[in-house]
Amino acid sequence: MGFDSLETRSPEQRAEDLARALPAQIARARALPGYAESLAGIDPAAIRSAADLAALPVLRKSDLVAAQRRAPPLGGYAPAGAAQYFQSPGPIYEPGGTGPDWWRLGRFLHACGIGPDDIVQNCFSYHLTPAGMIFENGARAVGAAVVPAGTGQTELQARAAHDLGVTAYAGTPDFLKVILDKADELGLPLKITRAAVGGGALFPAMRAEYADRGIACLQCYATADLGNIAYESPAMEGMIVDEGVIVEIVRPGTGDPLPEGEVGEVVVTTLNPDYPLIRFATGDLSAVLPGISPCGRTNMRIKGWMGRADQTTKIKGMFVRPEQVADFLRRHPELRRARVIAMREGAMDVMLVQVEAGSDAQDPAVYAASAADVLKLKGSVEIVPVGTLPNDGKVIEDRRSYET
């Protein structure tokens, strides 16, 4: 069943293994110039679990961009001498490696049922961005042959899939349908029965359409910086966290861990020695699912991608940021959640701050002054019962209409 024995470790064994691997990774990072300030004074031996990581600062993409401009190519966050360099929007640059399963996609492809008997048509881009290489590297890890198809050229893609007897697809969820429809148009029967997708939304109707065609389609959550973060198994109950990373869900704009089930920002620490990103904020929202997957893999599960964490909004000409809402909550530990809502009254912006508080909290004025102080804007405060605000990770909501 498993790609390797790591997938079915007991919680005790996983914690023991992490207690050995994590201090070594922190030590590697601390030796790099990019971490000289943020990890100064940190004893790597004291960082042995995800809970211990919470004491360290969060690294954001904006930090990497600024560092790479000061000290190209990678800002001091990776050892010298990468085998490959890639570019993502920002621009931000990432290293690549040629070692076995360097981005850890093999685990996901194995979960998809892809192996040595398969020919994978890899329709991720090979140009500047690493997605094509990420999936090709993973296909090699499971022994599958690869057609490095890249993007576009739909008719050629359909003909190659037919002529070569391609059995598996790798690419964005929607491009597979484009190829299938073109093959139908050209009268070219295809043998694709498995699809490993990422980089876009896999809608239930699309997955169902593929299933009707006899194609089992599973998705992963991966990034250029981190490689595979989490992936679906045939059980299709959430996404299982990859064995080469540690995932935390934190309150947006902070590094404060949230309890199981609460929606927050995905923060990842990778155990890749070639690129030791420590508490790297992805900017994506998700939540931890309780329990383990019915498929038997025992690592933590997340719900998958649930939106973006960067909710910075301009109200009355002033930016309100998620970290400011977090600062407001720190001032009032009796509050469970807070939500800043931007609205319009006539031609004017107005701000409403909703706070979840117990029945003993009756006076909004108690919170209005500190809200104005932290958010740098005056607005009204509304106290709502605990459990009223949606568990969607949003701390700033823009209800203004820009169509009138």
LINWONOR-V276783 format. One record per residue. PHI is phi in radians with two decimals (999 if undefined). OMEGA is omega in degrees with one decimal (none if undefined). Layout:
phi omega
PHI OMEGA
PHI OMEGA
//
This chain:
phi omega
999 -172.2
-1.43 173.4
-1.17 175.1
-2.77 -176.0
-1.27 -179.4
-1.11 -173.0
-1.19 -174.2
-2.01 178.2
-1.11 171.8
-1.27 176.6
-0.97 -179.1
-1.18 -179.7
-1.18 179.0
-1.10 179.2
-1.13 179.2
-1.14 178.9
-1.12 -180.0
-1.16 179.9
-1.12 174.8
-1.54 -173.1
-1.34 -172.1
-1.18 177.1
-1.01 179.1
-1.13 179.5
-1.21 177.1
-1.10 178.5
-1.12 177.2
-1.07 -178.9
-1.13 -176.8
-1.09 179.4
-1.38 -179.2
-1.59 -177.4
-1.07 -179.9
-1.10 -178.3
-1.76 -173.8
-0.95 -178.0
-1.52 -171.9
-1.21 -179.7
-1.87 177.9
-1.07 178.5
1.45 179.1
-1.47 175.5
-1.55 -177.7
-0.95 -177.9
-1.14 -179.0
-1.51 -178.5
-1.81 -171.9
-2.17 -176.8
-2.71 175.9
-1.08 178.5
-1.10 178.9
-1.19 180.0
-1.06 -176.2
-1.07 178.6
-1.40 -176.4
-1.67 179.7
-1.24 176.0
-1.48 176.0
-1.80 -177.7
-1.88 -179.6
-1.04 178.2
-1.08 176.3
-1.13 179.9
-1.15 179.7
-1.03 -179.7
-1.10 -179.4
-1.16 -179.3
-1.20 176.2
-1.24 179.0
-1.32 -173.2
-2.42 179.9
-1.14 4.3
-1.58 -170.1
-2.10 172.4
1.23 -179.5
1.44 -178.7
-1.73 177.6
-2.56 174.6
-1.07 179.7
-1.20 170.2
1.57 175.5
-1.13 179.0
-1.30 -177.8
-2.51 173.8
-2.30 -179.0
-2.24 179.8
-2.16 173.8
-2.11 179.3
-0.95 -178.7
2.65 -11.4
-1.34 174.4
-2.30 -174.8
-1.97 -179.8
-2.22 174.1
-1.44 173.5
-2.32 -180.0
-2.22 -179.5
-1.87 179.6
-1.20 -178.4
-1.03 176.1
0.85 -173.0
-1.07 179.4
-1.70 174.7
1.15 176.4
-1.48 179.7
-1.01 -179.5
-1.06 179.3
-1.18 -178.6
-1.10 175.8
-1.11 177.7
-1.09 177.1
-1.32 -177.4
1.53 -179.3
-1.56 -177.1
-2.68 -172.6
-1.07 -178.7
-1.51 -173.6
-1.77 167.1
-1.99 -175.6
-1.76 172.7
-1.54 -174.7
-1.60 -175.6
-1.79 169.5
-1.49 -176.4
-1.22 174.3
-1.80 -172.5
-1.77 178.1
1.18 179.3
-1.35 -172.9
-1.54 -170.3
-0.97 180.0
-1.04 179.7
-1.19 179.7
-1.04 -177.6
-1.31 176.3
-1.14 178.2
-1.05 178.2
-1.18 179.1
-1.10 177.2
-1.11 -178.6
-1.16 177.7
-1.80 174.9
1.42 -178.7
-1.47 172.1
-1.41 -174.1
-2.23 166.1
-1.78 -177.1
-1.35 -168.7
-1.37 -176.2
1.19 -174.6
-1.83 174.5
1.29 178.3
0.93 -169.6
-1.01 -177.4
-1.12 177.3
-1.12 178.0
-1.08 -178.4
-1.09 -178.7
-1.18 178.3
-1.11 179.7
-1.06 178.3
-1.23 -173.3
-1.13 -175.9
-1.58 -178.8
1.21 -178.5
-1.03 -178.1
-1.93 -176.8
-2.48 -179.5
-2.03 170.3
-2.27 -178.6
2.87 177.5
-1.26 -174.7
-1.05 -172.7
-1.39 -176.2
-1.22 176.5
-1.07 178.8
-1.09 178.5
-1.04 179.7
-1.16 -179.2
-1.08 179.6
-1.13 178.9
-1.16 177.7
-1.09 177.0
-1.07 -178.7
-1.08 -177.2
-1.55 -179.0
1.24 -177.5
-1.90 177.4
-1.17 -179.5
-2.03 -178.0
-1.93 -177.3
-1.21 178.6
-2.17 -179.9
-2.39 178.6
-2.41 176.2
-1.99 -170.7
-2.13 177.9
-3.03 175.5
1.37 179.5
-3.04 -176.8
-1.33 172.7
-1.75 -177.0
-1.33 -178.4
-0.95 -179.7
-1.13 179.2
-1.20 178.3
-1.08 179.7
-1.13 178.3
-1.10 177.8
-1.13 179.0
-1.06 178.1
-1.10 177.6
-1.55 -179.3
1.46 -178.4
-1.96 175.0
-1.46 -173.8
-2.04 176.8
-2.15 -176.9
-2.14 175.7
-2.14 175.8
-2.09 -176.6
-2.38 175.5
-2.33 179.5
-1.09 -177.1
-1.33 -166.7
-1.91 -170.9
1.28 -177.3
-1.23 177.3
-1.84 179.9
-2.75 -173.0
-2.70 174.7
-1.46 168.0
-1.94 178.7
-1.01 176.8
-1.15 177.7
0.93 173.3
-2.05 -176.8
1.29 178.9
-2.07 -178.6
-1.52 -179.1
-1.18 179.3
-1.10 -176.9
-1.32 -177.5
-1.74 179.7
-2.41 172.2
-2.06 -177.6
-1.90 171.5
-2.10 171.5
-1.94 -173.4
-2.12 176.0
-1.13 -177.2
-0.92 -180.0
1.51 -177.7
-2.36 169.9
-2.01 -174.6
-1.46 -179.5
-1.09 177.3
-1.81 178.2
-1.21 179.1
-0.93 178.1
1.69 179.1
-1.37 178.7
-1.40 179.0
-2.76 -177.0
-1.43 178.0
-1.42 176.7
-2.08 -170.4
-2.19 169.0
-1.97 -178.2
-1.72 177.6
-1.66 177.8
-1.19 -177.5
-1.18 -179.1
-1.40 -179.0
-2.68 -172.0
-1.41 176.6
-1.31 -175.9
-1.95 180.0
0.91 -178.4
-1.47 -178.5
-1.44 -177.3
-1.42 -173.4
1.43 179.7
-1.73 177.4
-1.82 171.9
-2.81 178.6
-2.63 178.4
-1.41 174.1
-1.58 177.9
-1.28 173.8
1.28 -179.4
-2.10 -176.5
-1.20 174.6
-1.07 -179.6
-1.29 178.1
1.79 174.9
-1.29 -164.7
-1.83 -177.6
-1.29 178.4
-0.96 176.5
-2.03 172.4
-2.13 -176.0
-1.31 -174.5
1.77 -175.7
-1.24 -176.4
-2.22 179.2
2.08 -177.5
-1.83 -177.6
-1.49 -178.2
-1.36 -176.7
-1.91 -178.6
-0.89 -174.3
-2.35 177.1
-1.62 179.3
-2.23 -178.4
0.95 177.9
1.41 -179.0
-2.03 176.3
-1.36 170.8
-1.97 -172.8
-2.03 179.7
-0.97 -178.9
-1.16 176.0
-1.21 176.6
-1.10 176.9
-1.10 177.7
-1.08 178.0
-1.07 179.6
-1.13 178.4
-1.11 177.9
-1.23 -175.4
-2.30 -176.1
-1.11 178.0
-1.30 178.9
-1.54 178.2
-1.49 -179.1
-2.47 171.9
-2.48 -178.1
-2.50 175.7
-1.59 -177.3
-2.08 176.4
-1.66 -178.8
-2.41 176.6
-2.10 168.8
-2.15 -171.9
1.16 -179.7
-1.76 -172.8
-1.99 169.4
-1.30 171.5
-2.31 -179.0
-2.15 174.0
-2.04 175.6
-1.95 175.2
-1.68 -179.3
-2.25 174.9
-1.57 -179.2
-2.51 178.3
-1.19 -175.5
-1.16 -179.3
-1.38 179.0
-1.61 -174.6
-2.08 -169.7
-1.85 178.8
-1.08 -178.7
-1.07 178.6
-1.03 -175.8
-1.76 -174.3
-1.11 -177.1
-1.15 -179.2
-1.24 175.9
-1.09 178.8
-1.12 -178.9
-1.18 -176.1
-1.38 -175.7
-1.50 179.4
1.12 178.3
-2.49 174.5
-1.61 177.9
-2.81 178.6
-1.57 178.7
-2.08 177.6
-2.14 176.2
-1.54 179.5
-2.14 -179.6
-1.08 176.8
-1.02 -178.9
1.67 -177.8
-1.35 -175.8
-1.26 -177.5
-1.11 175.3
-1.55 -177.0
-2.15 178.7
1.41 -179.2
-1.40 171.1
-2.01 174.9
-2.32 -178.6
-2.23 179.4
-1.81 -179.9
-1.73 -178.3
-1.31 175.8
-1.63 -180.0
-1.85 -178.6
-1.74 -179.4
-2.18 none
//
